[in-house]
Amino acid sequence: MHQPVGNRLRRVNLAGIAVLTLSFAAVVSLTGCGNQYRPVVSAIGPVGPAGQPTKYAVAVSSPSATSPGLLTIVDFGGDTVLSTPNILTNPSYFMLSTRGSQGYVINTEGSLDTFPLSNPTALITSGVTQTTLPVNNTPISITGLSPLSGLSTIFIPESNTNSIAAVNALTAALYDNVAVQRGTNPVYVVGAAGTPRVYAISQNSQQFPGGVGQVDSIETISTVTLSDSAQIPVGVAPIYGIMTPDDRRAFILNQGSGTVSVINVPNNALDTLPPGIVSTGTPTGTLPLCNASNPTATVPCPDYNPVWADLDSVDTLLVVANQGAPGQAGSLSIVNVPLCNAAAQPTNPNCSATNPVDASTFGQILATVPVGINPTMVSVLQGKDGNPPAAYVINQGDSTGTCPNNTDAGTVTVINLQTDKVVTTICGVSGSAATATANGTSNVIFGHPNSVSATGGQPAGKVYVTSSDNQYMSIIYTDTNTVQTHIPLQGNGLRVLVTQP
């Protein structure tokens, strides 16, 4: 049984101290009686606060199912709208490239829009490139990155053909289409910049018993063709995944099992976890999210229902949002995922600098923190630049009893990742009734949130929240964890993401 680990050593941020220095020059005069000192004061001008980084929040919204969608690009420093170009009708999924230099949007009809974000102020509708994917392929999601081949690529799962489309992100041309082997219903592609392979998640498999899913390993070394090199069994109903920035581990969330399958990317196989981390009966390479013993090998935590995850890359944590039982509070699982340190353990032959094994504490569930009802996404504010690490979880209802109409409006749960405690719950105002005119900029989000994106900054980071039933984007300032403004989107929100400077 895993127990939350207390008294963990965490990184401490020390605030810088500005010092005003006065320089006194003593000038000695030989005239008059005795020595006469005449101090000269030379003031050094104080340094003001650091300028905000150049980055942008990019939100996609949809006025209706038959109207063109909209991009709303907002300046991080000033919360001002820079441009609002039109995009394809009825957008269904939105993603940015690795550092946010490009954006990609699809709809279920098979259209793909690509657009540059290097100069968002100048982006207009004519600057959006639209491409039609093969007919009846039903695209599900998008993953945009530059893998080991160096070719900026958009990976798109297509459920009708059980294949993964690979699109050249610069030309929007389809350059390969890879069929998943023995798997059905691909839903997501997991990857990171520079990775030698990406992993396509399929929810149903004909090869593996018990209804478990699989991931197909797609090699990305070639710039011309892709190949499916391995099929790896995971848990029941895998739904989402995330890869570490150093492309060493990939984490696959199994919604039906309440588990996380861990893939060793260099080995292209399920990870060999440290002894004692996994409860008896769980397949190798799978982390249970509950602390109790596993009822069966394939369904160890059936009531957890993980749906989204993010990484605290500074403290090497995996944070997983679990929906929990219907109508009940969900939870956030905080999992320790460090690898061994080759520099600190030079005599350990298993601690290779190119392929390190898991640290002895890898996989420990450090805490399970209650959140709101039906959480759908989590975004981590990285612990750097003076910002304490925190997780922002969006929920469809309140579980604390402190919010008005607590079951009829969304909330945001803020969790300090150093203490693993809830800092605050930000309440919501329900649905389309929530407008900036009616509700001002009081400390509430609008509608039932469907996406959240946290980013650091000085003197404060910001957290952007969109909702599927509201035409405003709420902006939370992280120094006070309060909603400071709402940005009109001219359509119900689909998703918001932030570019990197």
C-alpha positions in Angstrom: 0.0 0.0 0.0 1.3 3.4 -0.9 1.1 6.2 1.7 1.5 9.9 1.0 5.0 10.9 1.7 5.5 13.8 4.1 8.4 16.1 4.9 9.7 16.0 1.4 12.7 18.1 0.5 11.4 20.8 -1.8 13.1 23.6 -3.7 13.0 26.9 -1.9 12.8 30.1 -3.9 14.6 33.1 -2.4 13.4 36.5 -3.5 16.1 38.9 -4.7 16.8 41.9 -2.6 17.5 45.2 -4.3 20.1 47.3 -2.6 20.4 51.1 -3.1 24.1 52.0 -2.7 25.3 55.4 -1.7 28.9 56.1 -2.6 30.7 58.7 -0.4 33.9 60.2 -1.6 35.9 62.0 1.1 37.8 64.9 -0.3 40.5 66.3 2.0 41.2 70.1 1.9 44.5 71.3 3.2 43.2 74.9 3.6 41.7 76.2 6.8 42.0 74.8 10.3 42.4 71.0 10.2 41.2 68.5 7.8 37.8 69.2 6.2 35.8 66.3 4.8 33.2 67.1 2.1 31.1 64.1 1.3 29.9 63.7 -2.3 26.7 61.6 -2.6 26.4 59.6 -5.9 23.0 57.9 -6.2 22.6 54.8 -8.3 19.2 54.7 -10.0 16.9 52.0 -8.7 16.1 49.2 -11.1 12.4 48.8 -11.8 10.6 45.5 -12.1 11.6 43.1 -14.8 9.6 43.5 -18.1 7.0 40.9 -18.9 8.1 38.2 -21.3 6.8 38.4 -24.9 4.2 35.7 -25.0 0.5 35.4 -25.9 -2.6 33.6 -24.8 -4.3 32.1 -27.9 -8.0 31.1 -27.5 -10.2 29.3 -29.9 -14.0 29.9 -29.8 -17.0 28.9 -31.8 -20.1 31.2 -32.2 -22.2 28.4 -33.6 -21.9 25.0 -35.4 -22.4 26.7 -38.7 -20.4 29.9 -38.3 -16.6 30.4 -38.7 -14.6 29.9 -35.5 -12.5 32.6 -34.1 -9.0 33.0 -32.8 -8.5 35.6 -30.0 -4.9 36.4 -29.3 -4.2 38.3 -26.0 -1.0 40.0 -25.0 0.4 38.4 -21.7 1.8 41.7 -20.4 -1.3 43.9 -20.9 -4.3 41.6 -21.2 -5.2 43.3 -24.5 -6.7 41.7 -27.6 -4.2 41.9 -30.5 -6.1 40.2 -33.3 -9.2 38.1 -33.9 -8.9 36.3 -37.3 -11.6 33.8 -38.5 -10.8 30.1 -38.7 -12.6 27.0 -39.9 -16.3 26.3 -39.0 -17.1 24.5 -35.8 -13.6 23.8 -34.5 -13.2 20.7 -32.4 -9.5 20.6 -31.2 -6.7 23.2 -30.9 -3.0 22.8 -30.3 0.2 24.8 -30.5 3.6 23.7 -31.7 6.3 22.9 -29.1 7.2 26.6 -28.4 4.0 28.1 -29.8 5.4 29.5 -33.0 2.4 27.9 -34.9 -1.1 27.0 -34.1 -3.3 24.2 -35.5 -7.1 23.7 -35.4 -9.2 20.9 -36.7 -12.9 20.1 -37.0 -14.7 16.7 -37.2 -15.5 17.3 -40.8 -11.8 16.9 -41.7 -10.6 20.5 -42.2 -7.2 21.6 -40.8 -6.2 25.2 -40.2 -2.5 26.2 -39.6 -1.4 29.8 -38.7 1.9 31.5 -37.7 2.1 33.2 -34.3 5.5 35.0 -34.7 3.7 38.3 -35.3 0.2 37.9 -33.8 -0.7 41.6 -34.1 -0.5 41.3 -37.9 -2.4 37.9 -38.1 -5.6 38.3 -40.2 -8.0 35.8 -41.6 -6.1 35.6 -44.9 -3.0 34.5 -43.0 -4.7 31.3 -41.9 -4.0 28.3 -44.2 -6.8 25.8 -44.6 -6.3 22.2 -45.7 -8.7 19.3 -46.2 -7.8 15.9 -44.8 -8.7 12.7 -46.5 -12.5 12.2 -46.7 -14.3 10.4 -43.8 -11.3 10.0 -41.6 -12.8 11.8 -38.6 -9.8 13.5 -37.0 -9.9 13.4 -33.2 -7.0 15.5 -31.8 -3.7 17.1 -32.7 -0.2 16.9 -31.5 2.3 19.3 -33.1 6.0 19.0 -32.6 9.4 18.6 -34.2 10.6 15.0 -33.5 14.1 13.6 -34.1 13.8 14.0 -37.8 13.6 17.8 -37.3 10.5 18.1 -39.6 7.8 20.1 -37.9 4.9 17.7 -37.9 1.3 17.6 -37.0 0.1 14.1 -35.9 -3.7 13.6 -36.2 -5.4 10.4 -35.0 -8.2 9.4 -37.5 -10.7 7.0 -35.9 -12.6 5.9 -39.0 -9.4 4.5 -40.6 -7.6 3.5 -37.4 -4.5 5.5 -38.6 -2.3 8.4 -37.8 -2.0 11.2 -40.3 1.4 13.0 -40.4 1.2 16.5 -41.9 4.1 18.8 -42.7 3.4 21.7 -40.4 5.1 24.2 -42.7 3.3 23.3 -45.9 0.2 21.7 -44.5 0.7 18.7 -46.9 0.1 15.1 -45.8 3.4 13.3 -46.1 2.5 9.9 -44.5 -0.4 8.0 -43.0 0.4 5.1 -40.5 -2.1 2.4 -39.7 -2.1 1.4 -36.0 -1.5 -2.4 -35.8 -4.3 -4.5 -34.3 -5.6 -1.5 -32.5 -8.8 0.5 -33.0 -10.1 3.9 -32.2 -6.9 6.0 -31.9 -7.5 9.1 -29.8 -4.2 10.8 -29.1 -0.5 11.0 -30.0 2.1 11.5 -27.2 5.4 13.1 -28.0 8.0 15.7 -27.2 10.4 17.8 -29.2 13.4 15.8 -30.5 11.9 12.4 -29.6 12.9 9.4 -31.7 9.3 8.1 -31.5 5.8 9.1 -30.7 3.1 6.9 -29.2 -0.4 6.6 -30.7 -3.0 5.7 -28.0 -5.8 3.3 -29.1 -8.6 2.6 -26.7 -9.6 -0.8 -28.0 -7.4 -3.7 -29.1 -8.1 -7.0 -30.8 -4.8 -8.5 -29.7 -4.8 -8.1 -26.0 -7.5 -9.6 -23.7 -9.7 -7.9 -21.2 -10.5 -4.9 -23.3 -7.2 -3.2 -22.6 -5.9 -0.5 -24.9 -2.5 -0.2 -26.6 0.0 2.3 -27.8 1.7 2.1 -31.2 5.3 3.2 -31.3 5.8 5.3 -34.4 9.4 6.0 -35.4 10.2 9.6 -36.3 13.8 9.3 -37.5 12.9 9.5 -41.2 11.7 12.8 -42.8 9.9 10.8 -45.6 8.1 7.8 -44.1 7.1 6.7 -40.6 6.9 3.1 -39.3 5.1 1.3 -36.5 7.8 -0.4 -34.6 6.0 -1.8 -31.5 2.6 -2.4 -30.0 2.5 -2.0 -26.2 -0.4 -3.1 -24.1 -1.6 -0.5 -21.5 -4.7 -0.2 -19.3 -8.4 -0.1 -19.9 -9.7 2.9 -22.0 -6.5 4.9 -22.3 -7.5 8.5 -22.9 -4.5 10.9 -22.7 -0.7 10.9 -22.4 2.2 13.1 -21.8 6.0 12.8 -22.4 8.8 14.3 -20.4 10.6 17.2 -22.1 13.8 15.1 -22.2 11.8 12.3 -24.0 12.9 9.7 -21.4 9.4 8.6 -20.2 5.9 8.7 -21.5 2.8 8.4 -19.2 -0.4 7.0 -20.5 -3.6 7.7 -18.5 -6.0 4.6 -18.4 -9.4 6.0 -17.6 -11.1 2.6 -17.2 -8.3 1.2 -14.9 -7.5 4.2 -12.7 -3.8 3.7 -13.6 -0.9 5.2 -15.4 1.2 3.1 -17.8 4.8 4.2 -17.9 6.8 3.7 -21.1 10.6 3.8 -21.2 11.1 5.7 -24.4 14.7 4.8 -25.1 13.9 1.1 -24.5 10.6 1.5 -26.4 8.8 -0.7 -23.9 6.9 -0.6 -20.6 9.1 0.7 -17.8 10.7 -1.5 -15.2 9.5 0.2 -12.0 11.5 0.2 -8.7 10.7 -2.6 -6.3 7.8 -2.0 -3.9 6.2 0.8 -5.9 3.5 -1.2 -7.6 1.0 -3.3 -5.6 0.8 -7.0 -6.1 -1.0 -8.1 -9.3 -0.5 -4.9 -11.3 1.3 -5.5 -14.7 4.9 -4.3 -14.9 5.1 -0.7 -15.9 1.7 0.4 -14.5 1.2 2.8 -11.6 -2.0 2.5 -9.6 -3.4 5.9 -8.6 -5.1 4.6 -5.5 -3.4 3.6 -2.3 -5.4 0.4 -1.6 -4.4 -3.0 -2.9 -5.5 -3.7 -6.4 -8.8 -5.7 -6.8 -7.6 -7.2 -10.1 -4.7 -6.9 -12.4 -6.5 -4.7 -15.0 -8.8 -2.6 -12.7 -6.8 -1.6 -9.7 -8.5 1.9 -9.1 -11.8 1.8 -11.0 -13.3 4.9 -9.3 -10.4 7.2 -10.1 -11.0 7.8 -13.8 -7.9 9.8 -14.7 -8.6 12.3 -17.6 -5.7 14.7 -17.8 -2.1 15.1 -16.6 0.6 17.7 -16.5 4.3 17.7 -15.3 6.0 19.8 -12.7 9.4 19.6 -14.5 11.2 21.5 -11.7 10.2 19.1 -8.9 9.9 16.0 -11.2 6.2 15.5 -10.4 3.4 14.0 -12.5 0.0 15.5 -11.5 -3.1 13.6 -12.6 -6.7 14.9 -12.5 -9.1 12.1 -11.6 -12.9 12.5 -12.2 -13.8 10.1 -9.4 -17.3 8.7 -9.0 -20.3 10.5 -10.6 -21.5 13.4 -8.5 -18.6 13.1 -6.0 -15.5 15.1 -5.5 -12.6 14.3 -7.9 -9.0 14.3 -6.9 -5.5 15.2 -8.0 -2.9 12.5 -7.7 0.6 13.9 -7.1 3.2 11.3 -8.2 7.0 11.4 -7.8 8.7 10.5 -11.0 12.5 11.3 -10.7 15.1 9.3 -12.6 18.5 8.4 -11.1 21.1 11.1 -11.3 24.1 9.9 -13.4 26.3 12.8 -12.1 25.6 12.0 -8.4 25.9 8.2 -8.9 28.9 7.8 -11.3 29.6 4.2 -10.0 26.0 3.0 -10.7 26.2 1.1 -14.1 22.4 1.4 -14.4 22.4 5.1 -14.1 23.4 5.9 -17.7 23.4 9.5 -18.8 21.6 8.5 -22.0 19.2 6.0 -20.5 18.9 6.4 -16.7 16.8 4.0 -14.7 14.0 5.2 -12.3 15.1 6.6 -9.0 14.1 4.6 -5.9 11.3 7.0 -5.2 9.8 6.9 -8.7 6.1 6.1 -8.7 5.4 7.1 -5.1 2.0 8.7 -4.7 3.0 11.8 -2.6 -0.6 13.0 -2.1 -4.2 12.6 -3.3 -5.9 16.0 -3.0 -9.7 16.4 -3.2 -10.9 18.8 -5.9 -14.2 19.8 -7.3 -16.9 17.7 -9.0 -16.0 16.2 -12.4 -12.6 17.8 -13.0 -11.6 17.8 -16.6 -8.1 19.3 -16.9 -5.1 20.4 -14.8 -2.3 22.9 -15.7 0.9 23.3 -13.6 2.4 26.7 -12.8 6.1 25.8 -12.8 8.0 26.7 -9.7 10.5 29.3 -11.0 10.8 33.0 -11.5 9.6 33.5 -8.0 6.3 31.6 -8.5 5.6 28.8 -6.1 4.7 25.6 -8.0 0.9 25.1 -8.1 -1.7 23.1 -9.9 -4.8 24.6 -11.3 -7.7 22.1 -11.7 -10.9 23.0 -13.5 -14.1 21.4 -12.3 -17.7 21.3 -13.5 -19.1 21.8 -9.9 -18.0 22.7 -6.4 -17.5 20.0 -3.8 -16.6 22.3 -0.8 -20.1 23.8 -0.2 -18.7 27.3 -0.2 -19.7 28.5 -3.7 -23.2 29.8 -4.5 -25.1 27.3 -6.7 -22.3 24.9 -6.1 -23.5 22.2 -8.3 -24.6 24.4 -11.2 -21.3 26.3 -12.0 -17.7 25.5 -12.6 -14.8 26.1 -10.2 -11.0 26.2 -10.2 -9.1 24.4 -7.4 -5.7 25.9 -6.7 -3.2 23.4 -5.1 0.3 24.3 -3.7 2.6 21.6 -5.0 5.1 22.2 -2.2 2.6 21.6 0.6 0.1 19.5 -1.4 -2.7 21.5 0.1 -5.6 23.4 -1.5 -4.9 27.1 -1.5 -8.3 28.3 -2.6 -11.3 27.4 -4.6 -12.4 30.0 -7.2 -16.1 29.9 -7.7 -18.0 30.3 -11.0 -21.1 31.9 -12.4 -23.2 29.5 -14.5 -23.5 29.4 -18.2 -24.4 32.1 -20.6 -25.8 34.3 -17.8 -22.2 35.1 -16.8 -21.1 38.3 -18.7 -18.6 41.0 -17.9 -21.5 43.5 -17.9 -23.6 41.6 -15.4 -20.9 40.3 -13.2 -18.0 42.7 -13.6 -14.6 41.5 -12.9 -15.4 40.0 -9.5 -13.4 37.0 -8.4 -15.4 34.4 -10.3 -14.9 32.4 -13.5 -17.7 32.3 -16.1 -19.5 29.1 -17.2 -18.4 25.5 -17.0 -14.7 25.5 -17.8 -13.3 23.2 -20.5 -9.6 24.4 -20.6 -7.0 25.9 -18.4 -3.5 27.1 -19.1 -1.0 28.4 -16.5 2.1 30.4 -17.2 4.7 32.1 -15.1 5.8 35.8 -15.1 6.9 38.7 -13.0 5.5 40.1 -10.8 2.8 37.5 -11.3 2.0 34.6 -13.5 -1.4 34.1 -15.1 -3.9 31.4 -15.6 -6.4 31.5 -18.5 -9.7 29.6 -18.4 -12.3 29.1 -21.2 -15.7 27.6 -20.9 -17.8 25.6 -23.4 -21.0 27.6 -22.5 -19.6 31.1 -22.2 -18.1 33.7 -24.5 -15.6 35.2 -22.1 -12.1 34.0 -21.1 -11.3 34.5 -17.4 -7.7 35.5 -16.3 -6.4 34.6 -12.9 -3.4 36.4 -11.5 -1.2 33.9 -9.6 0.2 36.3 -6.9 -3.3 36.6 -5.4 -5.1 33.7 -7.1 -8.0 35.9 -8.0 -9.7 36.6 -11.3 -8.6 40.0 -12.5 -10.3 40.4 -15.8 -12.5 38.7 -18.5 -11.7 38.8 -22.2 -14.6 38.6 -24.8 -14.1 35.7 -27.3 -17.2 36.3 -29.5 -18.0 32.7 -29.2 -18.1 29.8 -26.7 -14.6 28.8 -25.7 -12.9 25.6 -27.0 -9.4 25.9 -25.6 -6.7 28.4 -24.6 -3.0 27.8 -24.8 0.0 30.1 -24.2 3.0 30.6 -26.4 6.6 30.6 -25.0 9.0 33.5 -25.3 
